[in-house]
């Protein structure tokens, strides 16, 4: 029986969405009431989308449908019975309202969607329309559609109505209540939730709302710390979560994943004492950016995580972008302090692995103390770059092509330490060459060259007489190299990437510290190009993993590559000022048609 009631509920929900997004006439004075002032001050979580038009511009862009409609699974969904029924409902709505459903959705531009949830899961949703009269008309249409759907299925109408303080409210089952309060659609999973909004709306001075709470004001300020009011933001009060068993270990450790700690350990440092967590989202300048914000106080950073932040706020160096860059990363991490803190940060089995790695790496540094004489000689600012590979005309081209990559480390005493790094490079190349020869692979030949005033140490695989120069072995992706530029040392997987970085690092701007703690930026168009170089392998993999035909696999891969090129860039960024730590994830958006 519950399954039979589902369609009417879905139709009502869809119709109410249209009702809440209808364009109307100039706003009344009631629009000056911020929905946060109508919510109880004790909500656990709050969220608002105050600029929905920014998201609708992206979501309703027809090129998404045009691109995705070519995919076999999407094409099947568009031909399904459920999709056809949805189209019929939309047709009725458009006919009754005299406008396209896209126009109705865009009517929410000056309204917004606001949500509050308390610790028991009781929530309130407020959607603001521009005009109360038109909103009521649309609500009546939604109720009429739901009643007719129930009648069509031989059921009584699921809608019940009652009046409270001059406003008519409706119920749908046991856990859905809503009312039209002037120009607002107010919905809740409890009757008390709707009534509380009406109470505050009529006498808000006697019943304080969330908007006046100090932590709400702090959260709103944090959400705007990345450049003005965002298109949407929200907050979560964290104090109740500290009662969850094991939560303190999740924030403070020790943990069993050194990679997570190395990348975002500073977030855990802020979370362990934070009273609030805040998020914000923006759609502008051709990208979608999602950010999380936490309170930050340098004086409260524990000793075991001092390696994560710079005391003076001069952290990561600028990104370097040599020609053909796919990915560029830069970060601040004091490696020596990280190494000394590892026993407090990680569980015993992880530290056992660190000890084993230390003894093995010591072989390449002539027995020097790894923490003091190796990590201690490195500065805290490192960079990593991935670029499209260039293959010399007189060398074999591998059948499977991978990008070139390189790391750039900072040296405290470059005259002394660079010599040690060159010696370590030669040892590593020698071991790889010897091991490869024993396994029947090509040998490595070590050479040097001068480029832009810097000496580049390089090695290349010597092609044997039977090598297919157009579809060679995978190892021909590599020509390991290294070079010193001032107080920086480059380790590259190819000679070309090392040459490019020598030029990049000679630019004085490449040595100016920024306020960013970590930045990873990916050029998605370049990534699509390197994937295109290996299109046959990608199609074959899709056929084997998804069980598709080759024609379907080619369409799947083609759509993915096309979207990557249109999105252009993605970015992961961790930064802070004196009060706020911000984690940002952004992705480029295709230009609208």
C-alpha positions in Angstrom: 0.0 0.0 0.0 2.9 2.3 0.8 4.3 1.8 -2.6 1.0 2.9 -4.2 1.0 6.2 -2.1 4.5 7.0 -3.3 3.6 8.6 -6.7 1.3 11.1 -5.2 3.9 12.1 -2.7 6.5 12.5 -5.4 4.1 14.6 -7.5 3.3 16.8 -4.5 7.0 17.3 -3.7 7.8 18.2 -7.3 4.9 20.6 -7.5 5.8 22.3 -4.2 9.3 22.8 -5.6 7.8 24.7 -8.5 5.6 26.6 -6.1 8.6 27.7 -4.2 10.4 28.9 -7.3 7.8 30.9 -9.2 8.7 34.5 -10.3 6.3 37.2 -9.1 5.9 40.8 -8.4 8.0 43.3 -6.4 8.8 41.9 -2.9 6.8 42.9 0.1 8.2 44.1 3.4 8.0 40.6 4.7 11.0 39.7 2.5 13.2 41.7 4.9 12.8 38.9 7.5 15.8 36.6 7.3 14.7 33.0 7.6 17.5 32.3 10.1 15.7 34.6 12.5 12.7 32.3 12.3 14.6 29.2 13.3 15.2 28.1 16.9 18.6 29.3 18.3 19.5 25.7 19.3 19.8 24.1 15.9 22.7 21.7 15.5 23.2 22.5 11.8 22.1 25.3 9.5 22.5 25.8 5.7 21.3 28.4 3.2 21.5 28.8 -0.6 21.0 32.6 -0.9 22.0 32.8 -4.5 20.3 29.8 -6.2 20.4 31.5 -9.6 24.1 30.9 -9.7 23.6 27.2 -9.5 20.6 27.1 -11.8 22.7 28.8 -14.6 25.0 25.8 -14.4 22.5 23.0 -13.8 20.1 24.1 -16.6 22.8 24.6 -19.2 21.6 22.5 -22.1 25.1 21.3 -23.0 25.1 18.9 -19.9 22.1 17.1 -21.3 23.5 17.2 -24.9 26.8 15.6 -23.7 25.4 13.1 -21.3 22.5 12.0 -23.5 25.0 10.2 -25.8 25.9 7.8 -23.0 24.1 4.4 -23.3 22.9 4.4 -19.6 21.6 8.0 -19.7 20.0 7.4 -23.1 18.2 4.4 -21.6 17.0 6.5 -18.6 15.6 9.2 -20.9 13.6 6.5 -22.6 12.3 5.0 -19.4 8.6 5.0 -18.2 9.5 7.0 -15.1 11.1 9.7 -17.2 8.1 9.9 -19.5 5.8 10.2 -16.5 7.9 13.0 -15.1 7.7 14.8 -18.5 3.9 14.5 -18.4 3.8 16.1 -14.9 6.0 18.9 -16.1 3.7 19.4 -19.1 0.7 19.8 -16.8 2.5 22.2 -14.5 3.6 24.3 -17.5 0.1 24.4 -18.9 -1.5 25.4 -15.7 1.1 28.0 -14.8 1.6 29.3 -18.3 5.4 29.1 -18.2 8.2 26.7 -18.8 9.4 24.8 -15.7 12.9 26.3 -16.2 11.4 29.8 -15.8 9.6 28.7 -12.7 12.9 27.4 -11.2 14.7 30.6 -11.9 12.0 32.5 -10.0 13.9 31.6 -6.8 16.8 34.0 -7.6 15.7 36.6 -5.0 14.4 34.1 -2.5 16.6 31.3 -1.3 16.5 28.0 0.5 17.2 27.8 4.2 17.5 24.7 6.4 17.9 24.1 10.1 18.2 20.7 11.9 18.4 20.1 15.7 20.2 17.4 17.5 17.2 15.1 17.4 16.9 15.3 13.7 13.9 17.7 13.7 14.2 20.1 10.9 12.8 23.2 9.2 13.0 24.2 5.5 12.1 27.7 4.4 11.9 28.6 0.7 11.3 32.2 -0.1 9.4 33.2 -3.3 9.0 36.8 -4.6 5.2 37.1 -4.2 2.8 35.6 -1.6 -0.3 35.6 -3.8 1.5 33.7 -6.6 3.0 31.3 -4.2 -0.4 30.5 -2.8 -1.8 29.9 -6.3 1.1 27.5 -7.0 0.5 25.7 -3.7 -3.1 25.2 -4.6 -2.0 23.7 -7.9 0.3 21.3 -6.1 -2.4 20.1 -3.7 -4.8 19.7 -6.6 -2.4 17.5 -8.5 -1.8 15.3 -5.5 -5.5 14.9 -4.8 -6.2 13.9 -8.5 -3.3 11.4 -8.4 -4.7 9.8 -5.3 -8.2 9.7 -6.8 -6.8 8.1 -10.0 -5.3 5.3 -7.8 -8.5 4.8 -5.9 -7.2 6.3 -2.7 -8.3 9.0 -0.4 -6.4 12.3 -0.6 -3.2 12.1 1.5 -3.5 15.9 2.3 -4.9 17.1 5.6 -5.3 20.8 6.4 -5.7 23.0 9.5 -5.3 26.7 10.4 -2.8 28.1 12.9 -2.7 31.9 13.8 -4.2 32.8 10.4 -2.1 30.6 8.2 -3.2 27.4 6.6 -1.1 24.4 7.1 -1.0 21.0 5.4 0.2 17.5 6.4 1.3 14.7 4.2 1.5 11.4 6.1 3.1 11.4 9.6 6.3 13.2 9.0 5.6 16.0 6.5 4.1 19.3 7.3 4.1 22.6 5.4 2.4 26.0 5.3 2.4 29.1 3.2 3.5 32.0 5.4 3.1 35.1 3.2 5.9 34.7 0.6 7.5 31.7 2.3 7.0 28.0 2.0 7.7 26.5 5.4 8.2 22.8 5.7 9.1 20.5 8.6 9.1 16.8 9.7 7.1 17.9 12.7 4.0 20.0 13.3 5.8 21.9 16.0 8.5 22.9 13.5 6.1 24.7 11.3 4.3 26.3 14.2 7.6 27.6 15.7 8.4 29.4 12.5 4.9 31.1 12.5 5.3 32.0 16.2 8.6 33.8 15.5 7.3 35.4 12.4 4.4 37.0 14.3 6.3 37.9 17.4 10.0 37.5 16.7 11.0 40.0 19.4 9.6 37.7 22.1 11.2 34.5 20.7 14.9 35.0 19.7 16.0 33.2 16.6 19.2 31.7 15.3 20.3 34.9 13.4 21.3 36.8 16.7 23.4 34.0 18.2 27.1 34.8 18.5 28.3 31.6 16.9 25.9 32.1 14.0 27.5 35.6 13.4 31.0 34.1 13.7 30.1 31.4 11.2 28.7 33.9 8.7 31.9 35.9 8.9 34.1 32.8 8.4 32.0 31.8 5.4 32.7 35.2 3.8 36.5 35.1 4.5 37.4 33.9 1.0 36.1 37.0 -0.8 32.7 38.3 0.1 29.3 36.6 0.7 29.1 33.2 -0.9 26.3 31.8 -3.0 25.6 29.3 -0.2 27.0 28.5 3.2 26.2 26.5 6.4 27.5 25.7 9.9 27.6 22.7 12.2 27.9 23.0 16.0 30.6 20.4 16.9 30.2 20.2 20.7 27.6 17.3 20.7 29.8 15.2 18.4 32.6 15.1 21.0 30.4 12.6 22.9 30.8 10.0 20.0 33.2 7.2 21.1 36.5 7.3 19.3 36.0 10.9 18.0 39.0 12.3 19.9 41.3 9.7 18.4 40.0 10.5 14.9 41.0 14.2 15.4 44.2 13.8 17.5 45.6 10.3 16.6 47.5 8.2 16.7 46.4 7.1 13.3 47.3 4.4 10.8 47.3 6.5 7.6 50.4 8.7 7.3 49.3 10.1 3.9 46.1 11.6 5.4 48.0 13.1 8.3 50.7 14.6 6.0 48.2 16.2 3.7 45.5 17.5 6.1 46.8 16.9 9.7 46.3 20.7 10.3 42.6 20.3 9.8 42.5 17.7 12.5 44.4 20.0 14.7 41.8 22.7 14.3 38.9 20.2 14.6 39.9 18.8 18.0 39.1 22.1 19.8 36.7 23.8 17.3 33.2 24.7 18.4 32.0 25.3 14.8 32.6 23.9 11.4 31.5 26.1 8.5 31.2 25.4 4.7 30.5 27.7 1.8 30.0 27.3 -1.9 30.4 29.7 -4.8 29.7 29.6 -8.5 31.5 32.4 -10.3 34.5 33.2 -12.5 33.9 30.0 -14.5 34.3 27.6 -11.6 32.5 25.9 -8.7 34.3 26.2 -5.4 33.4 24.4 -2.2 35.2 25.4 1.0 35.3 24.3 4.6 36.3 26.8 7.3 37.5 26.1 10.8 38.6 28.5 13.6 42.4 28.8 13.6 44.7 29.9 16.5 48.4 29.5 16.0 49.0 29.5 19.7 46.9 26.4 20.2 48.7 24.2 17.7 50.1 21.2 19.6 53.9 20.6 19.6 53.5 17.4 17.6 51.9 19.3 14.7 54.2 22.3 14.6 55.7 20.9 11.4 52.4 21.6 9.6 52.3 25.4 9.9 54.9 28.2 9.6 55.0 30.4 12.6 55.3 33.5 10.4 52.7 32.6 7.9 55.2 32.4 5.0 54.3 29.0 3.8 54.2 27.3 0.4 56.1 28.7 -2.7 54.2 29.6 -5.8 53.1 26.9 -8.2 55.4 26.3 -11.2 53.8 25.6 -14.5 56.3 24.5 -17.2 54.9 23.9 -20.7 52.3 21.0 -20.9 51.7 21.0 -17.1 49.0 18.5 -16.1 49.4 18.8 -12.3 51.3 21.2 -10.2 51.5 21.0 -6.4 53.3 23.1 -3.7 53.2 22.8 0.0 54.8 23.6 3.4 55.8 20.7 5.6 58.8 20.7 8.0 60.0 17.2 7.2 62.5 16.9 10.0 59.9 17.9 12.6 57.4 15.5 11.0 59.9 12.7 11.3 60.7 13.4 15.0 56.9 13.6 15.8 56.0 10.3 14.0 55.8 8.2 17.2 53.1 10.5 18.6 51.3 10.8 15.3 51.1 7.2 14.2 50.3 3.7 15.5 53.1 1.2 16.2 52.8 -0.7 12.9 53.2 2.5 10.9 56.2 3.5 12.8 57.7 0.1 12.2 57.4 0.8 8.5 59.1 4.2 8.9 62.0 2.6 10.7 62.4 0.0 8.0 62.3 2.8 5.3 64.9 4.8 7.2 67.4 1.9 7.3 66.9 1.3 3.5 67.2 5.0 2.5 70.4 5.4 4.6 72.1 3.2 1.9 71.6 5.9 -0.7 73.0 8.6 1.6 76.2 6.9 2.7 75.0 6.1 6.2 74.1 9.6 7.1 71.5 10.1 9.8 68.3 10.3 7.9 66.4 12.7 10.2 69.3 15.2 10.8 71.6 14.9 7.8 69.0 14.4 5.1 65.6 15.7 6.2 67.2 18.3 8.3 69.1 19.7 5.3 65.8 20.1 3.4 63.7 23.3 3.7 60.0 22.9 4.5 58.8 24.1 1.0 58.5 21.4 -1.7 56.9 21.3 -5.1 55.8 18.5 -7.5 55.0 18.8 -11.2 53.5 16.4 -13.8 53.7 17.3 -17.5 53.0 15.8 -20.9 56.0 13.8 -22.0 58.2 14.8 -24.9 60.0 12.1 -26.7 63.2 12.7 -28.6 63.0 12.0 -32.3 66.0 9.6 -32.3 64.7 7.6 -29.3 62.1 4.8 -29.0 58.5 5.9 -28.3 56.8 3.7 -25.7 53.5 2.0 -26.6 51.9 3.1 -23.4 52.7 6.8 -22.7 52.7 8.3 -19.2 53.4 11.9 -18.2 56.7 13.1 -17.0 57.0 14.1 -13.3 59.5 15.9 -11.1 60.0 17.0 -7.5 61.7 20.2 -6.3 63.2 20.3 -2.8 64.5 23.3 -1.0 68.0 23.1 0.5 69.3 24.9 3.6 73.0 24.5 2.6 72.9 24.0 -1.2 76.7 23.9 -1.8 77.0 21.0 0.6 73.8 19.1 0.3 73.4 19.2 -3.5 76.6 17.2 -3.8 75.1 14.5 -1.6 71.9 14.5 -3.6 73.8 14.1 -6.9 75.8 11.2 -5.4 72.5 9.6 -4.2 71.0 10.0 -7.7 74.0 8.2 -9.3 73.7 5.3 -6.9 69.9 4.9 -7.6 70.5 5.0 -11.4 73.3 2.5 -11.1 71.1 0.1 -9.1 68.2 0.4 -11.5 70.5 -0.2 -14.5 72.1 -3.2 -12.9 68.8 -4.7 -11.8 67.3 -4.1 -15.3 70.2 -5.8 -17.0 69.9 -8.8 -14.8 66.2 -9.1 -15.8 66.9 -8.6 -19.5 65.9 -5.0 -19.9 67.9 -2.2 -21.5 70.8 -0.5 -19.6 70.9 3.1 -18.5 73.7 5.4 -19.8 74.6 8.4 -17.5 75.5 11.7 -19.1 75.6 15.4 -18.4 74.6 18.6 -20.2 74.5 22.3 -19.5 71.1 24.1 -19.8 70.4 27.7 -18.8 73.7 27.8 -16.9 72.8 24.7 -14.8 74.4 21.3 -15.0 71.9 18.5 -15.7 72.8 14.9 -14.7 70.8 12.6 -16.9 70.4 8.9 -17.8 68.8 7.3 -20.8 67.9 3.7 -21.8 70.0 2.4 -24.6 67.8 0.9 -27.3 68.7 -2.7 -28.3 68.7 -3.8 -32.0 65.3 -5.4 -31.7 63.4 -2.5 -30.1 60.2 -1.4 -31.8 60.8 2.4 -32.0 57.1 3.2 -32.5 55.7 0.9 -29.8 58.6 0.4 -27.3 58.8 -1.0 -23.8 57.3 1.0 -20.9 60.7 1.9 -19.5 61.3 4.3 -22.4 59.0 6.7 -20.6 61.9 7.4 -18.3 65.1 9.3 -18.6 65.9 10.1 -14.9 67.7 13.4 -14.4 68.5 15.9 -11.7 69.9 19.5 -11.4 70.6 22.3 -9.0 69.2 25.8 -9.4 70.3 28.1 -6.6 69.0 26.6 -3.3 66.6 24.2 -5.2 67.2 20.7 -6.3 65.2 19.0 -9.1 64.6 15.3 -9.5 62.9 14.6 -12.9 61.6 11.4 -14.6 62.8 12.8 -17.9 65.4 15.3 -19.2 62.8 17.6 -20.8 60.9 18.2 -17.5 64.1 19.0 -15.7 65.1 21.5 -18.4 61.8 23.2 -18.2 62.0 23.5 -14.4 65.5 24.9 -14.5 64.1 27.8 -16.5 61.0 28.2 -14.3 63.0 28.3 -11.1 65.4 31.0 -12.3 62.4 33.4 -12.2 62.7 35.4 -8.9 58.9 35.2 -8.5 59.2 31.5 -8.1 61.0 32.0 -4.7 58.4 34.2 -2.9 56.5 32.4 -0.1 52.7 32.7 -0.1 50.1 32.3 2.6 48.9 29.0 1.1 49.8 25.9 3.1 49.1 23.4 0.3 47.9 23.8 -3.3 47.3 21.1 -5.9 46.1 22.3 -9.3 45.3 20.0 -12.3 44.9 21.2 -15.9 42.0 18.9 -16.9 42.4 19.8 -20.6 46.1 18.6 -20.5 44.9 15.5 -18.6 42.4 14.8 -21.3 45.2 15.0 -24.0 47.4 12.5 -22.2 44.4 10.2 -21.8 43.7 10.7 -25.5 47.3 9.5 -26.3 46.3 6.2 -24.7 42.7 6.0 -26.0 42.9 2.4 -27.2 43.9 1.2 -23.8 41.1 3.2 -22.1 38.5 1.8 -24.4 39.7 -1.8 -23.9 39.6 -1.3 -20.1 36.1 0.1 -20.3 34.9 -2.9 -22.3 36.5 -5.4 -19.9 35.3 -3.7 -16.7 31.8 -2.5 -17.7 30.9 -5.3 -20.1 30.0 -2.7 -22.8 30.5 -3.1 -26.6 33.5 -1.3 -28.1 31.2 1.3 -29.6 29.6 2.1 -26.2 33.0 2.2 -24.6 34.2 4.7 -27.2 31.2 6.9 -26.5 31.7 6.7 -22.7 35.4 7.6 -22.9 34.8 10.3 -25.5 32.2 12.1 -23.3 34.5 11.9 -20.3 37.4 13.4 -22.3 35.2 16.1 -23.7 33.9 17.2 -20.3 37.5 17.2 -18.9 38.5 19.6 -21.7 35.6 21.9 -21.0 36.1 22.0 -17.2 39.7 23.1 -17.8 41.0 23.1 -14.2 40.6 21.6 -10.7 42.2 22.9 -7.5 42.7 21.7 -3.9 43.9 24.4 -1.6 44.6 24.7 2.1 45.3 28.2 3.5 44.7 30.2 6.7 44.8 33.7 8.1 45.0 34.6 11.8 41.5 33.4 12.6 40.3 30.9 9.9 41.7 27.7 8.3 40.1 27.1 4.9 40.1 24.0 2.7 39.0 24.7 -0.8 38.1 22.3 -3.6 37.3 23.9 -7.0 36.6 22.8 -10.5 36.2 24.7 -13.7 32.8 25.0 -15.4 32.1 24.8 -19.2 31.2 28.1 -20.8 27.4 28.2 -21.0 25.9 28.0 -24.5 
